Amino acid sequence: MRAPNIPTILVVDNDPAITRVMSLRLRHAGYACVTAASGAQAIDAWRGQPFDVVISDLNMPCGDGLVLAETLRHSEAVPIIFITGFRGTYAEQLKEMENVAVIEKPFELKTLLELVGLAVKGKPIGGNTRRIQTRTTGAIGSD
């Protein structure tokens, strides 16, 4: 159940370590989080409640991030932040999507939190697609 006045973030990644780190950091920043290990699990979670922002890996078994985005976009235009280690692989499919950002793995949690902050305030996180590359020390994630 959704907590009143607390933005709720859906975090989707088939790597449990990445999901755990992201959800812990988001909770520490004051957000409520629900996690899923695949696009299919995320769609099931979405049916139970709407989310303010979706953070999803692109390349996952059992429903990748693109399938998830297409499904969610049919019900509402939720901001989506994709994280991926596959540069350019999904560029063509993503270029038509509005309010979508792509963060390449490894990434800084600070960058992710900045995008989430913009999204929960109703500010666009991407024109059609904003690609963010971060290659600094302390980054998490790799496919």
Phi and psi in radians as a Rosetta constraint file:
Dihedral C 1 N 2 CA 2 C 2 CIRCULARHARMONIC -1.378 0.35
Dihedral N 2 CA 2 C 2 N 3 CIRCULARHARMONIC 2.285 0.35
Dihedral C 2 N 3 CA 3 C 3 CIRCULARHARMONIC -1.319 0.35
Dihedral N 3 CA 3 C 3 N 4 CIRCULARHARMONIC 2.397 0.35
Dihedral C 3 N 4 CA 4 C 4 CIRCULARHARMONIC -1.138 0.35
Dihedral N 4 CA 4 C 4 N 5 CIRCULARHARMONIC 2.374 0.35
Dihedral C 4 N 5 CA 5 C 5 CIRCULARHARMONIC 1.088 0.35
Dihedral N 5 CA 5 C 5 N 6 CIRCULARHARMONIC 0.175 0.35
Dihedral C 5 N 6 CA 6 C 6 CIRCULARHARMONIC -1.957 0.35
Dihedral N 6 CA 6 C 6 N 7 CIRCULARHARMONIC 2.037 0.35
Dihedral C 6 N 7 CA 7 C 7 CIRCULARHARMONIC -1.018 0.35
Dihedral N 7 CA 7 C 7 N 8 CIRCULARHARMONIC 2.403 0.35
Dihedral C 7 N 8 CA 8 C 8 CIRCULARHARMONIC -1.951 0.35
Dihedral N 8 CA 8 C 8 N 9 CIRCULARHARMONIC 2.258 0.35
Dihedral C 8 N 9 CA 9 C 9 CIRCULARHARMONIC -1.962 0.35
Dihedral N 9 CA 9 C 9 N 10 CIRCULARHARMONIC 2.317 0.35
Dihedral C 9 N 10 CA 10 C 10 CIRCULARHARMONIC -1.672 0.35
Dihedral N 10 CA 10 C 10 N 11 CIRCULARHARMONIC 2.098 0.35
Dihedral C 10 N 11 CA 11 C 11 CIRCULARHARMONIC -1.926 0.35
Dihedral N 11 CA 11 C 11 N 12 CIRCULARHARMONIC 2.116 0.35
Dihedral C 11 N 12 CA 12 C 12 CIRCULARHARMONIC -2.214 0.35
Dihedral N 12 CA 12 C 12 N 13 CIRCULARHARMONIC 2.086 0.35
Dihedral C 12 N 13 CA 13 C 13 CIRCULARHARMONIC -2.828 0.35
Dihedral N 13 CA 13 C 13 N 14 CIRCULARHARMONIC 2.457 0.35
Dihedral C 13 N 14 CA 14 C 14 CIRCULARHARMONIC -1.397 0.35
Dihedral N 14 CA 14 C 14 N 15 CIRCULARHARMONIC -0.098 0.35
Dihedral C 14 N 15 CA 15 C 15 CIRCULARHARMONIC -1.666 0.35
Dihedral N 15 CA 15 C 15 N 16 CIRCULARHARMONIC 1.885 0.35
Dihedral C 15 N 16 CA 16 C 16 CIRCULARHARMONIC -1.062 0.35
Dihedral N 16 CA 16 C 16 N 17 CIRCULARHARMONIC -0.515 0.35
Dihedral C 16 N 17 CA 17 C 17 CIRCULARHARMONIC -1.177 0.35
Dihedral N 17 CA 17 C 17 N 18 CIRCULARHARMONIC -0.736 0.35
Dihedral C 17 N 18 CA 18 C 18 CIRCULARHARMONIC -1.177 0.35
Dihedral N 18 CA 18 C 18 N 19 CIRCULARHARMONIC -0.770 0.35
Dihedral C 18 N 19 CA 19 C 19 CIRCULARHARMONIC -1.043 0.35
Dihedral N 19 CA 19 C 19 N 20 CIRCULARHARMONIC -0.754 0.35
Dihedral C 19 N 20 CA 20 C 20 CIRCULARHARMONIC -1.118 0.35
Dihedral N 20 CA 20 C 20 N 21 CIRCULARHARMONIC -0.813 0.35
Dihedral C 20 N 21 CA 21 C 21 CIRCULARHARMONIC -1.104 0.35
Dihedral N 21 CA 21 C 21 N 22 CIRCULARHARMONIC -0.816 0.35
Dihedral C 21 N 22 CA 22 C 22 CIRCULARHARMONIC -1.095 0.35
Dihedral N 22 CA 22 C 22 N 23 CIRCULARHARMONIC -0.799 0.35
Dihedral C 22 N 23 CA 23 C 23 CIRCULARHARMONIC -1.183 0.35
Dihedral N 23 CA 23 C 23 N 24 CIRCULARHARMONIC -0.652 0.35
Dihedral C 23 N 24 CA 24 C 24 CIRCULARHARMONIC -1.104 0.35
Dihedral N 24 CA 24 C 24 N 25 CIRCULARHARMONIC -0.755 0.35
Dihedral C 24 N 25 CA 25 C 25 CIRCULARHARMONIC -1.191 0.35
Dihedral N 25 CA 25 C 25 N 26 CIRCULARHARMONIC -0.690 0.35
Dihedral C 25 N 26 CA 26 C 26 CIRCULARHARMONIC -1.133 0.35
Dihedral N 26 CA 26 C 26 N 27 CIRCULARHARMONIC -0.718 0.35
Dihedral C 26 N 27 CA 27 C 27 CIRCULARHARMONIC -1.117 0.35
Dihedral N 27 CA 27 C 27 N 28 CIRCULARHARMONIC -0.728 0.35
Dihedral C 27 N 28 CA 28 C 28 CIRCULARHARMONIC -1.066 0.35
Dihedral N 28 CA 28 C 28 N 29 CIRCULARHARMONIC -0.548 0.35
Dihedral C 28 N 29 CA 29 C 29 CIRCULARHARMONIC -1.441 0.35
Dihedral N 29 CA 29 C 29 N 30 CIRCULARHARMONIC -0.006 0.35
Dihedral C 29 N 30 CA 30 C 30 CIRCULARHARMONIC 1.774 0.35
Dihedral N 30 CA 30 C 30 N 31 CIRCULARHARMONIC 0.175 0.35
Dihedral C 30 N 31 CA 31 C 31 CIRCULARHARMONIC -1.742 0.35
Dihedral N 31 CA 31 C 31 N 32 CIRCULARHARMONIC 2.667 0.35
Dihedral C 31 N 32 CA 32 C 32 CIRCULARHARMONIC -1.551 0.35
Dihedral N 32 CA 32 C 32 N 33 CIRCULARHARMONIC 2.538 0.35
Dihedral C 32 N 33 CA 33 C 33 CIRCULARHARMONIC -2.302 0.35
Dihedral N 33 CA 33 C 33 N 34 CIRCULARHARMONIC 2.526 0.35
Dihedral C 33 N 34 CA 34 C 34 CIRCULARHARMONIC -2.199 0.35
Dihedral N 34 CA 34 C 34 N 35 CIRCULARHARMONIC 2.392 0.35
Dihedral C 34 N 35 CA 35 C 35 CIRCULARHARMONIC -2.001 0.35
Dihedral N 35 CA 35 C 35 N 36 CIRCULARHARMONIC 2.694 0.35
Dihedral C 35 N 36 CA 36 C 36 CIRCULARHARMONIC -2.536 0.35
Dihedral N 36 CA 36 C 36 N 37 CIRCULARHARMONIC 2.630 0.35
Dihedral C 36 N 37 CA 37 C 37 CIRCULARHARMONIC -1.744 0.35
Dihedral N 37 CA 37 C 37 N 38 CIRCULARHARMONIC -0.032 0.35
Dihedral C 37 N 38 CA 38 C 38 CIRCULARHARMONIC -2.750 0.35
Dihedral N 38 CA 38 C 38 N 39 CIRCULARHARMONIC 2.908 0.35
Dihedral C 38 N 39 CA 39 C 39 CIRCULARHARMONIC -1.066 0.35
Dihedral N 39 CA 39 C 39 N 40 CIRCULARHARMONIC -0.682 0.35
Dihedral C 39 N 40 CA 40 C 40 CIRCULARHARMONIC -1.089 0.35
Dihedral N 40 CA 40 C 40 N 41 CIRCULARHARMONIC -0.780 0.35
Dihedral C 40 N 41 CA 41 C 41 CIRCULARHARMONIC -1.110 0.35
Dihedral N 41 CA 41 C 41 N 42 CIRCULARHARMONIC -0.658 0.35
Dihedral C 41 N 42 CA 42 C 42 CIRCULARHARMONIC -1.144 0.35
Dihedral N 42 CA 42 C 42 N 43 CIRCULARHARMONIC -0.701 0.35
Dihedral C 42 N 43 CA 43 C 43 CIRCULARHARMONIC -1.109 0.35
Dihedral N 43 CA 43 C 43 N 44 CIRCULARHARMONIC -0.717 0.35
Dihedral C 43 N 44 CA 44 C 44 CIRCULARHARMONIC -1.065 0.35
Dihedral N 44 CA 44 C 44 N 45 CIRCULARHARMONIC -0.752 0.35
Dihedral C 44 N 45 CA 45 C 45 CIRCULARHARMONIC -1.111 0.35
Dihedral N 45 CA 45 C 45 N 46 CIRCULARHARMONIC -0.710 0.35
Dihedral C 45 N 46 CA 46 C 46 CIRCULARHARMONIC -1.071 0.35
Dihedral N 46 CA 46 C 46 N 47 CIRCULARHARMONIC -0.645 0.35
Dihedral C 46 N 47 CA 47 C 47 CIRCULARHARMONIC -1.122 0.35
Dihedral N 47 CA 47 C 47 N 48 CIRCULARHARMONIC -0.431 0.35
Dihedral C 47 N 48 CA 48 C 48 CIRCULARHARMONIC -1.471 0.35
Dihedral N 48 CA 48 C 48 N 49 CIRCULARHARMONIC -0.450 0.35
Dihedral C 48 N 49 CA 49 C 49 CIRCULARHARMONIC -2.931 0.35
Dihedral N 49 CA 49 C 49 N 50 CIRCULARHARMONIC 2.620 0.35
Dihedral C 49 N 50 CA 50 C 50 CIRCULARHARMONIC -1.412 0.35
Dihedral N 50 CA 50 C 50 N 51 CIRCULARHARMONIC 2.772 0.35
Dihedral C 50 N 51 CA 51 C 51 CIRCULARHARMONIC -2.156 0.35
Dihedral N 51 CA 51 C 51 N 52 CIRCULARHARMONIC 2.695 0.35
Dihedral C 51 N 52 CA 52 C 52 CIRCULARHARMONIC -1.393 0.35
Dihedral N 52 CA 52 C 52 N 53 CIRCULARHARMONIC -0.560 0.35
Dihedral C 52 N 53 CA 53 C 53 CIRCULARHARMONIC -2.591 0.35
Dihedral N 53 CA 53 C 53 N 54 CIRCULARHARMONIC 2.538 0.35
Dihedral C 53 N 54 CA 54 C 54 CIRCULARHARMONIC -2.038 0.35
Dihedral N 54 CA 54 C 54 N 55 CIRCULARHARMONIC 2.263 0.35
Dihedral C 54 N 55 CA 55 C 55 CIRCULARHARMONIC -2.001 0.35
Dihedral N 55 CA 55 C 55 N 56 CIRCULARHARMONIC 2.133 0.35
Dihedral C 55 N 56 CA 56 C 56 CIRCULARHARMONIC -2.490 0.35
Dihedral N 56 CA 56 C 56 N 57 CIRCULARHARMONIC 2.486 0.35
Dihedral C 56 N 57 CA 57 C 57 CIRCULARHARMONIC -1.190 0.35
Dihedral N 57 CA 57 C 57 N 58 CIRCULARHARMONIC 2.726 0.35
Dihedral C 57 N 58 CA 58 C 58 CIRCULARHARMONIC -1.591 0.35
Dihedral N 58 CA 58 C 58 N 59 CIRCULARHARMONIC -0.735 0.35
Dihedral C 58 N 59 CA 59 C 59 CIRCULARHARMONIC -1.769 0.35
Dihedral N 59 CA 59 C 59 N 60 CIRCULARHARMONIC 1.756 0.35
Dihedral C 59 N 60 CA 60 C 60 CIRCULARHARMONIC -2.455 0.35
Dihedral N 60 CA 60 C 60 N 61 CIRCULARHARMONIC 2.608 0.35
Dihedral C 60 N 61 CA 61 C 61 CIRCULARHARMONIC -1.281 0.35
Dihedral N 61 CA 61 C 61 N 62 CIRCULARHARMONIC 2.824 0.35
Dihedral C 61 N 62 CA 62 C 62 CIRCULARHARMONIC 1.056 0.35
Dihedral N 62 CA 62 C 62 N 63 CIRCULARHARMONIC 0.823 0.35
Dihedral C 62 N 63 CA 63 C 63 CIRCULARHARMONIC 1.792 0.35
Dihedral N 63 CA 63 C 63 N 64 CIRCULARHARMONIC 1.719 0.35
Dihedral C 63 N 64 CA 64 C 64 CIRCULARHARMONIC -1.365 0.35
Dihedral N 64 CA 64 C 64 N 65 CIRCULARHARMONIC 3.124 0.35
Dihedral C 64 N 65 CA 65 C 65 CIRCULARHARMONIC -1.120 0.35
Dihedral N 65 CA 65 C 65 N 66 CIRCULARHARMONIC -0.546 0.35
Dihedral C 65 N 66 CA 66 C 66 CIRCULARHARMONIC -1.194 0.35
Dihedral N 66 CA 66 C 66 N 67 CIRCULARHARMONIC -0.738 0.35
Dihedral C 66 N 67 CA 67 C 67 CIRCULARHARMONIC -1.080 0.35
Dihedral N 67 CA 67 C 67 N 68 CIRCULARHARMONIC -0.751 0.35
Dihedral C 67 N 68 CA 68 C 68 CIRCULARHARMONIC -1.034 0.35
Dihedral N 68 CA 68 C 68 N 69 CIRCULARHARMONIC -0.859 0.35
Dihedral C 68 N 69 CA 69 C 69 CIRCULARHARMONIC -1.065 0.35
Dihedral N 69 CA 69 C 69 N 70 CIRCULARHARMONIC -0.767 0.35
Dihedral C 69 N 70 CA 70 C 70 CIRCULARHARMONIC -1.071 0.35
Dihedral N 70 CA 70 C 70 N 71 CIRCULARHARMONIC -0.735 0.35
Dihedral C 70 N 71 CA 71 C 71 CIRCULARHARMONIC -1.147 0.35
Dihedral N 71 CA 71 C 71 N 72 CIRCULARHARMONIC -0.816 0.35
Dihedral C 71 N 72 CA 72 C 72 CIRCULARHARMONIC -1.159 0.35
Dihedral N 72 CA 72 C 72 N 73 CIRCULARHARMONIC -0.636 0.35
Dihedral C 72 N 73 CA 73 C 73 CIRCULARHARMONIC -1.151 0.35
Dihedral N 73 CA 73 C 73 N 74 CIRCULARHARMONIC -0.360 0.35
Dihedral C 73 N 74 CA 74 C 74 CIRCULARHARMONIC -1.275 0.35
Dihedral N 74 CA 74 C 74 N 75 CIRCULARHARMONIC -0.421 0.35
Dihedral C 74 N 75 CA 75 C 75 CIRCULARHARMONIC -1.757 0.35
Dihedral N 75 CA 75 C 75 N 76 CIRCULARHARMONIC -0.635 0.35
Dihedral C 75 N 76 CA 76 C 76 CIRCULARHARMONIC -2.944 0.35
Dihedral N 76 CA 76 C 76 N 77 CIRCULARHARMONIC 2.836 0.35
Dihedral C 76 N 77 CA 77 C 77 CIRCULARHARMONIC -1.604 0.35
Dihedral N 77 CA 77 C 77 N 78 CIRCULARHARMONIC 1.217 0.35
Dihedral C 77 N 78 CA 78 C 78 CIRCULARHARMONIC -1.300 0.35
Dihedral N 78 CA 78 C 78 N 79 CIRCULARHARMONIC 2.442 0.35
Dihedral C 78 N 79 CA 79 C 79 CIRCULARHARMONIC -1.121 0.35
Dihedral N 79 CA 79 C 79 N 80 CIRCULARHARMONIC 2.383 0.35
Dihedral C 79 N 80 CA 80 C 80 CIRCULARHARMONIC -2.193 0.35
Dihedral N 80 CA 80 C 80 N 81 CIRCULARHARMONIC 2.278 0.35
Dihedral C 80 N 81 CA 81 C 81 CIRCULARHARMONIC -1.958 0.35
Dihedral N 81 CA 81 C 81 N 82 CIRCULARHARMONIC 1.980 0.35
Dihedral C 81 N 82 CA 82 C 82 CIRCULARHARMONIC -1.628 0.35
Dihedral N 82 CA 82 C 82 N 83 CIRCULARHARMONIC 2.447 0.35
Dihedral C 82 N 83 CA 83 C 83 CIRCULARHARMONIC -2.063 0.35
Dihedral N 83 CA 83 C 83 N 84 CIRCULARHARMONIC 2.376 0.35
Dihedral C 83 N 84 CA 84 C 84 CIRCULARHARMONIC -2.702 0.35
Dihedral N 84 CA 84 C 84 N 85 CIRCULARHARMONIC 2.673 0.35
Dihedral C 84 N 85 CA 85 C 85 CIRCULARHARMONIC -1.844 0.35
Dihedral N 85 CA 85 C 85 N 86 CIRCULARHARMONIC 0.046 0.35
Dihedral C 85 N 86 CA 86 C 86 CIRCULARHARMONIC -1.878 0.35
Dihedral N 86 CA 86 C 86 N 87 CIRCULARHARMONIC 1.418 0.35
Dihedral C 86 N 87 CA 87 C 87 CIRCULARHARMONIC -1.023 0.35
Dihedral N 87 CA 87 C 87 N 88 CIRCULARHARMONIC 2.271 0.35
Dihedral C 87 N 88 CA 88 C 88 CIRCULARHARMONIC 1.339 0.35
Dihedral N 88 CA 88 C 88 N 89 CIRCULARHARMONIC -0.310 0.35
Dihedral C 88 N 89 CA 89 C 89 CIRCULARHARMONIC -1.026 0.35
Dihedral N 89 CA 89 C 89 N 90 CIRCULARHARMONIC -0.664 0.35
Dihedral C 89 N 90 CA 90 C 90 CIRCULARHARMONIC -1.861 0.35
Dihedral N 90 CA 90 C 90 N 91 CIRCULARHARMONIC 0.159 0.35
Dihedral C 90 N 91 CA 91 C 91 CIRCULARHARMONIC -0.990 0.35
Dihedral N 91 CA 91 C 91 N 92 CIRCULARHARMONIC -0.787 0.35
Dihedral C 91 N 92 CA 92 C 92 CIRCULARHARMONIC -1.099 0.35
Dihedral N 92 CA 92 C 92 N 93 CIRCULARHARMONIC -0.766 0.35
Dihedral C 92 N 93 CA 93 C 93 CIRCULARHARMONIC -1.190 0.35
Dihedral N 93 CA 93 C 93 N 94 CIRCULARHARMONIC -0.552 0.35
Dihedral C 93 N 94 CA 94 C 94 CIRCULARHARMONIC -1.493 0.35
Dihedral N 94 CA 94 C 94 N 95 CIRCULARHARMONIC -0.357 0.35
Dihedral C 94 N 95 CA 95 C 95 CIRCULARHARMONIC -1.130 0.35
Dihedral N 95 CA 95 C 95 N 96 CIRCULARHARMONIC -0.358 0.35
Dihedral C 95 N 96 CA 96 C 96 CIRCULARHARMONIC -1.613 0.35
Dihedral N 96 CA 96 C 96 N 97 CIRCULARHARMONIC -0.129 0.35
Dihedral C 96 N 97 CA 97 C 97 CIRCULARHARMONIC -1.477 0.35
Dihedral N 97 CA 97 C 97 N 98 CIRCULARHARMONIC 2.309 0.35
Dihedral C 97 N 98 CA 98 C 98 CIRCULARHARMONIC -1.597 0.35
Dihedral N 98 CA 98 C 98 N 99 CIRCULARHARMONIC 2.677 0.35
Dihedral C 98 N 99 CA 99 C 99 CIRCULARHARMONIC 1.006 0.35
Dihedral N 99 CA 99 C 99 N 100 CIRCULARHARMONIC 0.770 0.35
Dihedral C 99 N 100 CA 100 C 100 CIRCULARHARMONIC -2.201 0.35
Dihedral N 100 CA 100 C 100 N 101 CIRCULARHARMONIC 2.374 0.35
Dihedral C 100 N 101 CA 101 C 101 CIRCULARHARMONIC -2.139 0.35
Dihedral N 101 CA 101 C 101 N 102 CIRCULARHARMONIC 2.605 0.35
Dihedral C 101 N 102 CA 102 C 102 CIRCULARHARMONIC -2.137 0.35
Dihedral N 102 CA 102 C 102 N 103 CIRCULARHARMONIC 2.153 0.35
Dihedral C 102 N 103 CA 103 C 103 CIRCULARHARMONIC -1.923 0.35
Dihedral N 103 CA 103 C 103 N 104 CIRCULARHARMONIC 2.217 0.35
Dihedral C 103 N 104 CA 104 C 104 CIRCULARHARMONIC -1.519 0.35
Dihedral N 104 CA 104 C 104 N 105 CIRCULARHARMONIC 2.365 0.35
Dihedral C 104 N 105 CA 105 C 105 CIRCULARHARMONIC -1.320 0.35
Dihedral N 105 CA 105 C 105 N 106 CIRCULARHARMONIC 2.532 0.35
Dihedral C 105 N 106 CA 106 C 106 CIRCULARHARMONIC -1.265 0.35
Dihedral N 106 CA 106 C 106 N 107 CIRCULARHARMONIC 2.684 0.35
Dihedral C 106 N 107 CA 107 C 107 CIRCULARHARMONIC -2.380 0.35
Dihedral N 107 CA 107 C 107 N 108 CIRCULARHARMONIC 2.808 0.35
Dihedral C 107 N 108 CA 108 C 108 CIRCULARHARMONIC -1.557 0.35
Dihedral N 108 CA 108 C 108 N 109 CIRCULARHARMONIC 2.348 0.35
Dihedral C 108 N 109 CA 109 C 109 CIRCULARHARMONIC -1.072 0.35
Dihedral N 109 CA 109 C 109 N 110 CIRCULARHARMONIC -0.530 0.35
Dihedral C 109 N 110 CA 110 C 110 CIRCULARHARMONIC -1.031 0.35
Dihedral N 110 CA 110 C 110 N 111 CIRCULARHARMONIC -0.741 0.35
Dihedral C 110 N 111 CA 111 C 111 CIRCULARHARMONIC -1.097 0.35
Dihedral N 111 CA 111 C 111 N 112 CIRCULARHARMONIC -0.768 0.35
Dihedral C 111 N 112 CA 112 C 112 CIRCULARHARMONIC -1.070 0.35
Dihedral N 112 CA 112 C 112 N 113 CIRCULARHARMONIC -0.805 0.35
Dihedral C 112 N 113 CA 113 C 113 CIRCULARHARMONIC -1.112 0.35
Dihedral N 113 CA 113 C 113 N 114 CIRCULARHARMONIC -0.634 0.35
Dihedral C 113 N 114 CA 114 C 114 CIRCULARHARMONIC -1.093 0.35
Dihedral N 114 CA 114 C 114 N 115 CIRCULARHARMONIC -0.773 0.35
Dihedral C 114 N 115 CA 115 C 115 CIRCULARHARMONIC -1.156 0.35
Dihedral N 115 CA 115 C 115 N 116 CIRCULARHARMONIC -0.728 0.35
Dihedral C 115 N 116 CA 116 C 116 CIRCULARHARMONIC -1.070 0.35
Dihedral N 116 CA 116 C 116 N 117 CIRCULARHARMONIC -0.768 0.35
Dihedral C 116 N 117 CA 117 C 117 CIRCULARHARMONIC -1.013 0.35
Dihedral N 117 CA 117 C 117 N 118 CIRCULARHARMONIC -0.758 0.35
Dihedral C 117 N 118 CA 118 C 118 CIRCULARHARMONIC -1.089 0.35
Dihedral N 118 CA 118 C 118 N 119 CIRCULARHARMONIC -0.801 0.35
Dihedral C 118 N 119 CA 119 C 119 CIRCULARHARMONIC -1.110 0.35
Dihedral N 119 CA 119 C 119 N 120 CIRCULARHARMONIC -0.757 0.35
Dihedral C 119 N 120 CA 120 C 120 CIRCULARHARMONIC -1.237 0.35
Dihedral N 120 CA 120 C 120 N 121 CIRCULARHARMONIC -0.337 0.35
Dihedral C 120 N 121 CA 121 C 121 CIRCULARHARMONIC -1.512 0.35
Dihedral N 121 CA 121 C 121 N 122 CIRCULARHARMONIC 0.040 0.35
Dihedral C 121 N 122 CA 122 C 122 CIRCULARHARMONIC 1.422 0.35
Dihedral N 122 CA 122 C 122 N 123 CIRCULARHARMONIC 0.219 0.35
Dihedral C 122 N 123 CA 123 C 123 CIRCULARHARMONIC -1.582 0.35
Dihedral N 123 CA 123 C 123 N 124 CIRCULARHARMONIC 2.516 0.35
Dihedral C 123 N 124 CA 124 C 124 CIRCULARHARMONIC -1.151 0.35
Dihedral N 124 CA 124 C 124 N 125 CIRCULARHARMONIC 2.462 0.35
Dihedral C 124 N 125 CA 125 C 125 CIRCULARHARMONIC -1.798 0.35
Dihedral N 125 CA 125 C 125 N 126 CIRCULARHARMONIC -0.073 0.35
Dihedral C 125 N 126 CA 126 C 126 CIRCULARHARMONIC -2.900 0.35
Dihedral N 126 CA 126 C 126 N 127 CIRCULARHARMONIC 2.593 0.35
Dihedral C 126 N 127 CA 127 C 127 CIRCULARHARMONIC -1.184 0.35
Dihedral N 127 CA 127 C 127 N 128 CIRCULARHARMONIC -1.550 0.35
Dihedral C 127 N 128 CA 128 C 128 CIRCULARHARMONIC -1.663 0.35
Dihedral N 128 CA 128 C 128 N 129 CIRCULARHARMONIC -0.872 0.35
Dihedral C 128 N 129 CA 129 C 129 CIRCULARHARMONIC -2.561 0.35
Dihedral N 129 CA 129 C 129 N 130 CIRCULARHARMONIC 2.288 0.35
Dihedral C 129 N 130 CA 130 C 130 CIRCULARHARMONIC -1.847 0.35
Dihedral N 130 CA 130 C 130 N 131 CIRCULARHARMONIC 2.148 0.35
Dihedral C 130 N 131 CA 131 C 131 CIRCULARHARMONIC -1.802 0.35
Dihedral N 131 CA 131 C 131 N 132 CIRCULARHARMONIC 2.225 0.35
Dihedral C 131 N 132 CA 132 C 132 CIRCULARHARMONIC -2.090 0.35
Dihedral N 132 CA 132 C 132 N 133 CIRCULARHARMONIC 2.165 0.35
Dihedral C 132 N 133 CA 133 C 133 CIRCULARHARMONIC -1.925 0.35
Dihedral N 133 CA 133 C 133 N 134 CIRCULARHARMONIC 2.213 0.35
Dihedral C 133 N 134 CA 134 C 134 CIRCULARHARMONIC -2.268 0.35
Dihedral N 134 CA 134 C 134 N 135 CIRCULARHARMONIC 2.165 0.35
Dihedral C 134 N 135 CA 135 C 135 CIRCULARHARMONIC -2.314 0.35
Dihedral N 135 CA 135 C 135 N 136 CIRCULARHARMONIC 1.239 0.35
Dihedral C 135 N 136 CA 136 C 136 CIRCULARHARMONIC -2.221 0.35
Dihedral N 136 CA 136 C 136 N 137 CIRCULARHARMONIC 2.963 0.35
Dihedral C 136 N 137 CA 137 C 137 CIRCULARHARMONIC -1.166 0.35
Dihedral N 137 CA 137 C 137 N 138 CIRCULARHARMONIC 2.610 0.35
Dihedral C 137 N 138 CA 138 C 138 CIRCULARHARMONIC 1.477 0.35
Dihedral N 138 CA 138 C 138 N 139 CIRCULARHARMONIC 0.120 0.35
Dihedral C 138 N 139 CA 139 C 139 CIRCULARHARMONIC -1.327 0.35
Dihedral N 139 CA 139 C 139 N 140 CIRCULARHARMONIC 2.669 0.35
Dihedral C 139 N 140 CA 140 C 140 CIRCULARHARMONIC -2.011 0.35
Dihedral N 140 CA 140 C 140 N 141 CIRCULARHARMONIC 2.724 0.35
Dihedral C 140 N 141 CA 141 C 141 CIRCULARHARMONIC 1.569 0.35
Dihedral N 141 CA 141 C 141 N 142 CIRCULARHARMONIC 2.437 0.35
Dihedral C 141 N 142 CA 142 C 142 CIRCULARHARMONIC -2.861 0.35
Dihedral N 142 CA 142 C 142 N 143 CIRCULARHARMONIC 2.443 0.35
